[in-house]
Structures are given as C-alpha cells and as structure tokens.
C-alpha cells in the first residue's frame, strides 16, 4: 500500500509543479518582475541575520562567481544589501532589504491562480480531500530528520533572530 502511495505522489507532483509553478514573481511595491531563480535567492536571505556570499552559493549548489551576476542585479534593485563583516572586511555578507522582504512575503513556488483554476475543476469534497492530503503530507515532511536539501524546489528561509 505504501509503495503505491509513494508512486502516486511521485507521478502526480511533477505534473502539478510543471503546470502550476510560477514563471516569475512580481514586486508588489514597484511592479517589476523577477525570475523564479532570483526569487529563490531572496528566499535564502534574511533582513536581520546576514549570510556570507559563499554560504548562499553553497545552499544553492553554485559557485560564488555563478551567483554574483544575479546578486549584482538584486543589489541594484535594492532587494539585497551587501555589507562587510565586522570581524573581516574581506568577507561580504548579504542581507534582505525591506523591499526584498515584500517579495518573499508574497512568493510561492506555485502560482495561486493556476492552483485555484485546477481546484475549481474538482467538486467541493474532492477539493477538501486535496487540501487535507497536501497539508498532511507537508506536516509529515516537516517532521523528517535533517535539512531540506539546498537548491531544492523548497528552499528554507532562515528564521530571523526574533523567531529563534
């Protein structure tokens, strides 16, 4: 039974992701669009606890040089702030700005309009079953030991100090 359930999730998820994923993200303040990749970068940052460029690159499984082009654009758009480490001025830390925080607040891997359109094709009881099932699977996934793999489609946003 469990193998059948695993196979059902594995075969359904790629379709859901492919059809309902966001192609871009819109900044609610300025209206400008960011790529989904740029939004994933923003989700890895925090407005309170800065991280090193190298740490961000490691999380996303890319080199610091690879991510620098995207970071330059996000800094120009004032969504990310670069600051020098107090203990070593050679080290560059990244912090999410208030404008960047606005984007991450509305960001979702899936496009709400596409998910809504898919759900409306189902009768009410089936909609309820889908919602309950997804919530249960997400709860069980959160209870798994270990970290969510860096660079996965479910990036973990670092908690701010106030949430720790």
MODELLER restraints for C-alpha pairs under 7 A, 6 or more apart:
rsr = mdl.restraints
at = mdl.atoms
rsr.add(forms.Gaussian(group=physical.xy_distance, feature=features.Distance(at['CA:20:A'], at['CA:110:A']), mean=5.41, stdev=0.5))
rsr.add(forms.Gaussian(group=physical.xy_distance, feature=features.Distance(at['CA:20:A'], at['CA:111:A']), mean=5.63, stdev=0.5))
rsr.add(forms.Gaussian(group=physical.xy_distance, feature=features.Distance(at['CA:20:A'], at['CA:114:A']), mean=5.24, stdev=0.5))
rsr.add(forms.Gaussian(group=physical.xy_distance, feature=features.Distance(at['CA:20:A'], at['CA:115:A']), mean=5.99, stdev=0.5))
rsr.add(forms.Gaussian(group=physical.xy_distance, feature=features.Distance(at['CA:21:A'], at['CA:109:A']), mean=5.81, stdev=0.5))
rsr.add(forms.Gaussian(group=physical.xy_distance, feature=features.Distance(at['CA:21:A'], at['CA:110:A']), mean=4.17, stdev=0.5))
rsr.add(forms.Gaussian(group=physical.xy_distance, feature=features.Distance(at['CA:21:A'], at['CA:111:A']), mean=5.48, stdev=0.5))
rsr.add(forms.Gaussian(group=physical.xy_distance, feature=features.Distance(at['CA:22:A'], at['CA:36:A']), mean=6.84, stdev=0.5))
rsr.add(forms.Gaussian(group=physical.xy_distance, feature=features.Distance(at['CA:22:A'], at['CA:109:A']), mean=5.91, stdev=0.5))
rsr.add(forms.Gaussian(group=physical.xy_distance, feature=features.Distance(at['CA:22:A'], at['CA:110:A']), mean=5.18, stdev=0.5))
rsr.add(forms.Gaussian(group=physical.xy_distance, feature=features.Distance(at['CA:22:A'], at['CA:111:A']), mean=4.78, stdev=0.5))
rsr.add(forms.Gaussian(group=physical.xy_distance, feature=features.Distance(at['CA:23:A'], at['CA:35:A']), mean=6.88, stdev=0.5))
rsr.add(forms.Gaussian(group=physical.xy_distance, feature=features.Distance(at['CA:23:A'], at['CA:36:A']), mean=5.98, stdev=0.5))
rsr.add(forms.Gaussian(group=physical.xy_distance, feature=features.Distance(at['CA:24:A'], at['CA:33:A']), mean=6.40, stdev=0.5))
rsr.add(forms.Gaussian(group=physical.xy_distance, feature=features.Distance(at['CA:24:A'], at['CA:34:A']), mean=5.62, stdev=0.5))
rsr.add(forms.Gaussian(group=physical.xy_distance, feature=features.Distance(at['CA:24:A'], at['CA:35:A']), mean=4.57, stdev=0.5))
rsr.add(forms.Gaussian(group=physical.xy_distance, feature=features.Distance(at['CA:24:A'], at['CA:36:A']), mean=4.88, stdev=0.5))
rsr.add(forms.Gaussian(group=physical.xy_distance, feature=features.Distance(at['CA:25:A'], at['CA:33:A']), mean=5.52, stdev=0.5))
rsr.add(forms.Gaussian(group=physical.xy_distance, feature=features.Distance(at['CA:25:A'], at['CA:34:A']), mean=5.15, stdev=0.5))
rsr.add(forms.Gaussian(group=physical.xy_distance, feature=features.Distance(at['CA:25:A'], at['CA:35:A']), mean=6.24, stdev=0.5))
rsr.add(forms.Gaussian(group=physical.xy_distance, feature=features.Distance(at['CA:25:A'], at['CA:36:A']), mean=6.28, stdev=0.5))
rsr.add(forms.Gaussian(group=physical.xy_distance, feature=features.Distance(at['CA:25:A'], at['CA:39:A']), mean=6.85, stdev=0.5))
rsr.add(forms.Gaussian(group=physical.xy_distance, feature=features.Distance(at['CA:25:A'], at['CA:107:A']), mean=6.88, stdev=0.5))
rsr.add(forms.Gaussian(group=physical.xy_distance, feature=features.Distance(at['CA:26:A'], at['CA:32:A']), mean=5.66, stdev=0.5))
rsr.add(forms.Gaussian(group=physical.xy_distance, feature=features.Distance(at['CA:26:A'], at['CA:33:A']), mean=4.39, stdev=0.5))
rsr.add(forms.Gaussian(group=physical.xy_distance, feature=features.Distance(at['CA:26:A'], at['CA:34:A']), mean=6.20, stdev=0.5))
rsr.add(forms.Gaussian(group=physical.xy_distance, feature=features.Distance(at['CA:27:A'], at['CA:33:A']), mean=6.22, stdev=0.5))
rsr.add(forms.Gaussian(group=physical.xy_distance, feature=features.Distance(at['CA:27:A'], at['CA:103:A']), mean=5.45, stdev=0.5))
rsr.add(forms.Gaussian(group=physical.xy_distance, feature=features.Distance(at['CA:28:A'], at['CA:103:A']), mean=6.82, stdev=0.5))
rsr.add(forms.Gaussian(group=physical.xy_distance, feature=features.Distance(at['CA:38:A'], at['CA:70:A']), mean=6.75, stdev=0.5))
rsr.add(forms.Gaussian(group=physical.xy_distance, feature=features.Distance(at['CA:42:A'], at['CA:96:A']), mean=6.90, stdev=0.5))
rsr.add(forms.Gaussian(group=physical.xy_distance, feature=features.Distance(at['CA:42:A'], at['CA:100:A']), mean=6.65, stdev=0.5))
rsr.add(forms.Gaussian(group=physical.xy_distance, feature=features.Distance(at['CA:42:A'], at['CA:104:A']), mean=6.72, stdev=0.5))
rsr.add(forms.Gaussian(group=physical.xy_distance, feature=features.Distance(at['CA:43:A'], at['CA:104:A']), mean=5.97, stdev=0.5))
rsr.add(forms.Gaussian(group=physical.xy_distance, feature=features.Distance(at['CA:43:A'], at['CA:157:A']), mean=5.33, stdev=0.5))
rsr.add(forms.Gaussian(group=physical.xy_distance, feature=features.Distance(at['CA:44:A'], at['CA:155:A']), mean=6.91, stdev=0.5))
rsr.add(forms.Gaussian(group=physical.xy_distance, feature=features.Distance(at['CA:44:A'], at['CA:156:A']), mean=6.58, stdev=0.5))
rsr.add(forms.Gaussian(group=physical.xy_distance, feature=features.Distance(at['CA:44:A'], at['CA:157:A']), mean=4.97, stdev=0.5))
rsr.add(forms.Gaussian(group=physical.xy_distance, feature=features.Distance(at['CA:44:A'], at['CA:158:A']), mean=6.51, stdev=0.5))
rsr.add(forms.Gaussian(group=physical.xy_distance, feature=features.Distance(at['CA:45:A'], at['CA:95:A']), mean=5.99, stdev=0.5))
rsr.add(forms.Gaussian(group=physical.xy_distance, feature=features.Distance(at['CA:45:A'], at['CA:96:A']), mean=5.43, stdev=0.5))
rsr.add(forms.Gaussian(group=physical.xy_distance, feature=features.Distance(at['CA:45:A'], at['CA:157:A']), mean=6.67, stdev=0.5))
rsr.add(forms.Gaussian(group=physical.xy_distance, feature=features.Distance(at['CA:45:A'], at['CA:158:A']), mean=6.74, stdev=0.5))
rsr.add(forms.Gaussian(group=physical.xy_distance, feature=features.Distance(at['CA:46:A'], at['CA:95:A']), mean=5.70, stdev=0.5))
rsr.add(forms.Gaussian(group=physical.xy_distance, feature=features.Distance(at['CA:46:A'], at['CA:96:A']), mean=5.05, stdev=0.5))
rsr.add(forms.Gaussian(group=physical.xy_distance, feature=features.Distance(at['CA:46:A'], at['CA:158:A']), mean=6.27, stdev=0.5))
rsr.add(forms.Gaussian(group=physical.xy_distance, feature=features.Distance(at['CA:46:A'], at['CA:160:A']), mean=6.47, stdev=0.5))
rsr.add(forms.Gaussian(group=physical.xy_distance, feature=features.Distance(at['CA:47:A'], at['CA:95:A']), mean=5.27, stdev=0.5))
rsr.add(forms.Gaussian(group=physical.xy_distance, feature=features.Distance(at['CA:47:A'], at['CA:96:A']), mean=4.35, stdev=0.5))
rsr.add(forms.Gaussian(group=physical.xy_distance, feature=features.Distance(at['CA:47:A'], at['CA:97:A']), mean=5.78, stdev=0.5))
rsr.add(forms.Gaussian(group=physical.xy_distance, feature=features.Distance(at['CA:48:A'], at['CA:160:A']), mean=5.88, stdev=0.5))
rsr.add(forms.Gaussian(group=physical.xy_distance, feature=features.Distance(at['CA:48:A'], at['CA:161:A']), mean=6.95, stdev=0.5))
rsr.add(forms.Gaussian(group=physical.xy_distance, feature=features.Distance(at['CA:49:A'], at['CA:95:A']), mean=6.92, stdev=0.5))
rsr.add(forms.Gaussian(group=physical.xy_distance, feature=features.Distance(at['CA:49:A'], at['CA:160:A']), mean=6.27, stdev=0.5))
rsr.add(forms.Gaussian(group=physical.xy_distance, feature=features.Distance(at['CA:49:A'], at['CA:161:A']), mean=6.98, stdev=0.5))
rsr.add(forms.Gaussian(group=physical.xy_distance, feature=features.Distance(at['CA:50:A'], at['CA:93:A']), mean=5.63, stdev=0.5))
rsr.add(forms.Gaussian(group=physical.xy_distance, feature=features.Distance(at['CA:50:A'], at['CA:94:A']), mean=5.12, stdev=0.5))
rsr.add(forms.Gaussian(group=physical.xy_distance, feature=features.Distance(at['CA:50:A'], at['CA:95:A']), mean=4.62, stdev=0.5))
rsr.add(forms.Gaussian(group=physical.xy_distance, feature=features.Distance(at['CA:51:A'], at['CA:93:A']), mean=5.12, stdev=0.5))
rsr.add(forms.Gaussian(group=physical.xy_distance, feature=features.Distance(at['CA:51:A'], at['CA:94:A']), mean=5.34, stdev=0.5))
rsr.add(forms.Gaussian(group=physical.xy_distance, feature=features.Distance(at['CA:51:A'], at['CA:95:A']), mean=6.92, stdev=0.5))
rsr.add(forms.Gaussian(group=physical.xy_distance, feature=features.Distance(at['CA:52:A'], at['CA:92:A']), mean=5.85, stdev=0.5))
rsr.add(forms.Gaussian(group=physical.xy_distance, feature=features.Distance(at['CA:52:A'], at['CA:93:A']), mean=4.39, stdev=0.5))
rsr.add(forms.Gaussian(group=physical.xy_distance, feature=features.Distance(at['CA:52:A'], at['CA:94:A']), mean=6.13, stdev=0.5))
rsr.add(forms.Gaussian(group=physical.xy_distance, feature=features.Distance(at['CA:53:A'], at['CA:64:A']), mean=6.43, stdev=0.5))
rsr.add(forms.Gaussian(group=physical.xy_distance, feature=features.Distance(at['CA:53:A'], at['CA:92:A']), mean=6.27, stdev=0.5))
rsr.add(forms.Gaussian(group=physical.xy_distance, feature=features.Distance(at['CA:53:A'], at['CA:93:A']), mean=6.08, stdev=0.5))
rsr.add(forms.Gaussian(group=physical.xy_distance, feature=features.Distance(at['CA:53:A'], at['CA:94:A']), mean=6.51, stdev=0.5))
rsr.add(forms.Gaussian(group=physical.xy_distance, feature=features.Distance(at['CA:54:A'], at['CA:64:A']), mean=5.70, stdev=0.5))
rsr.add(forms.Gaussian(group=physical.xy_distance, feature=features.Distance(at['CA:57:A'], at['CA:63:A']), mean=5.51, stdev=0.5))
rsr.add(forms.Gaussian(group=physical.xy_distance, feature=features.Distance(at['CA:57:A'], at['CA:64:A']), mean=5.33, stdev=0.5))
rsr.add(forms.Gaussian(group=physical.xy_distance, feature=features.Distance(at['CA:57:A'], at['CA:67:A']), mean=6.60, stdev=0.5))
rsr.add(forms.Gaussian(group=physical.xy_distance, feature=features.Distance(at['CA:59:A'], at['CA:150:A']), mean=4.40, stdev=0.5))
rsr.add(forms.Gaussian(group=physical.xy_distance, feature=features.Distance(at['CA:59:A'], at['CA:151:A']), mean=5.99, stdev=0.5))
rsr.add(forms.Gaussian(group=physical.xy_distance, feature=features.Distance(at['CA:60:A'], at['CA:150:A']), mean=5.36, stdev=0.5))
rsr.add(forms.Gaussian(group=physical.xy_distance, feature=features.Distance(at['CA:60:A'], at['CA:151:A']), mean=4.15, stdev=0.5))
rsr.add(forms.Gaussian(group=physical.xy_distance, feature=features.Distance(at['CA:61:A'], at['CA:150:A']), mean=6.68, stdev=0.5))
rsr.add(forms.Gaussian(group=physical.xy_distance, feature=features.Distance(at['CA:61:A'], at['CA:151:A']), mean=6.00, stdev=0.5))
rsr.add(forms.Gaussian(group=physical.xy_distance, feature=features.Distance(at['CA:74:A'], at['CA:80:A']), mean=5.58, stdev=0.5))
rsr.add(forms.Gaussian(group=physical.xy_distance, feature=features.Distance(at['CA:75:A'], at['CA:81:A']), mean=5.86, stdev=0.5))
rsr.add(forms.Gaussian(group=physical.xy_distance, feature=features.Distance(at['CA:78:A'], at['CA:97:A']), mean=6.89, stdev=0.5))
rsr.add(forms.Gaussian(group=physical.xy_distance, feature=features.Distance(at['CA:78:A'], at['CA:99:A']), mean=6.96, stdev=0.5))
rsr.add(forms.Gaussian(group=physical.xy_distance, feature=features.Distance(at['CA:79:A'], at['CA:96:A']), mean=6.28, stdev=0.5))
rsr.add(forms.Gaussian(group=physical.xy_distance, feature=features.Distance(at['CA:79:A'], at['CA:97:A']), mean=5.26, stdev=0.5))
rsr.add(forms.Gaussian(group=physical.xy_distance, feature=features.Distance(at['CA:79:A'], at['CA:99:A']), mean=5.37, stdev=0.5))
rsr.add(forms.Gaussian(group=physical.xy_distance, feature=features.Distance(at['CA:79:A'], at['CA:100:A']), mean=4.14, stdev=0.5))
rsr.add(forms.Gaussian(group=physical.xy_distance, feature=features.Distance(at['CA:80:A'], at['CA:94:A']), mean=6.66, stdev=0.5))
rsr.add(forms.Gaussian(group=physical.xy_distance, feature=features.Distance(at['CA:80:A'], at['CA:95:A']), mean=5.77, stdev=0.5))
rsr.add(forms.Gaussian(group=physical.xy_distance, feature=features.Distance(at['CA:80:A'], at['CA:96:A']), mean=4.76, stdev=0.5))
rsr.add(forms.Gaussian(group=physical.xy_distance, feature=features.Distance(at['CA:80:A'], at['CA:97:A']), mean=5.35, stdev=0.5))
rsr.add(forms.Gaussian(group=physical.xy_distance, feature=features.Distance(at['CA:80:A'], at['CA:100:A']), mean=6.44, stdev=0.5))
rsr.add(forms.Gaussian(group=physical.xy_distance, feature=features.Distance(at['CA:81:A'], at['CA:94:A']), mean=5.74, stdev=0.5))
rsr.add(forms.Gaussian(group=physical.xy_distance, feature=features.Distance(at['CA:81:A'], at['CA:95:A']), mean=5.19, stdev=0.5))
rsr.add(forms.Gaussian(group=physical.xy_distance, feature=features.Distance(at['CA:81:A'], at['CA:96:A']), mean=6.26, stdev=0.5))
rsr.add(forms.Gaussian(group=physical.xy_distance, feature=features.Distance(at['CA:81:A'], at['CA:97:A']), mean=6.23, stdev=0.5))
rsr.add(forms.Gaussian(group=physical.xy_distance, feature=features.Distance(at['CA:82:A'], at['CA:92:A']), mean=6.40, stdev=0.5))
rsr.add(forms.Gaussian(group=physical.xy_distance, feature=features.Distance(at['CA:82:A'], at['CA:93:A']), mean=5.67, stdev=0.5))
rsr.add(forms.Gaussian(group=physical.xy_distance, feature=features.Distance(at['CA:82:A'], at['CA:94:A']), mean=4.82, stdev=0.5))
rsr.add(forms.Gaussian(group=physical.xy_distance, feature=features.Distance(at['CA:82:A'], at['CA:95:A']), mean=6.53, stdev=0.5))
rsr.add(forms.Gaussian(group=physical.xy_distance, feature=features.Distance(at['CA:83:A'], at['CA:92:A']), mean=5.79, stdev=0.5))
rsr.add(forms.Gaussian(group=physical.xy_distance, feature=features.Distance(at['CA:83:A'], at['CA:93:A']), mean=5.15, stdev=0.5))
rsr.add(forms.Gaussian(group=physical.xy_distance, feature=features.Distance(at['CA:83:A'], at['CA:94:A']), mean=6.35, stdev=0.5))
rsr.add(forms.Gaussian(group=physical.xy_distance, feature=features.Distance(at['CA:84:A'], at['CA:91:A']), mean=5.94, stdev=0.5))
rsr.add(forms.Gaussian(group=physical.xy_distance, feature=features.Distance(at['CA:84:A'], at['CA:92:A']), mean=4.82, stdev=0.5))
rsr.add(forms.Gaussian(group=physical.xy_distance, feature=features.Distance(at['CA:84:A'], at['CA:93:A']), mean=5.91, stdev=0.5))
rsr.add(forms.Gaussian(group=physical.xy_distance, feature=features.Distance(at['CA:85:A'], at['CA:91:A']), mean=5.52, stdev=0.5))
rsr.add(forms.Gaussian(group=physical.xy_distance, feature=features.Distance(at['CA:85:A'], at['CA:92:A']), mean=6.07, stdev=0.5))
rsr.add(forms.Gaussian(group=physical.xy_distance, feature=features.Distance(at['CA:85:A'], at['CA:93:A']), mean=6.24, stdev=0.5))
rsr.add(forms.Gaussian(group=physical.xy_distance, feature=features.Distance(at['CA:119:A'], at['CA:127:A']), mean=6.01, stdev=0.5))
rsr.add(forms.Gaussian(group=physical.xy_distance, feature=features.Distance(at['CA:148:A'], at['CA:156:A']), mean=6.87, stdev=0.5))
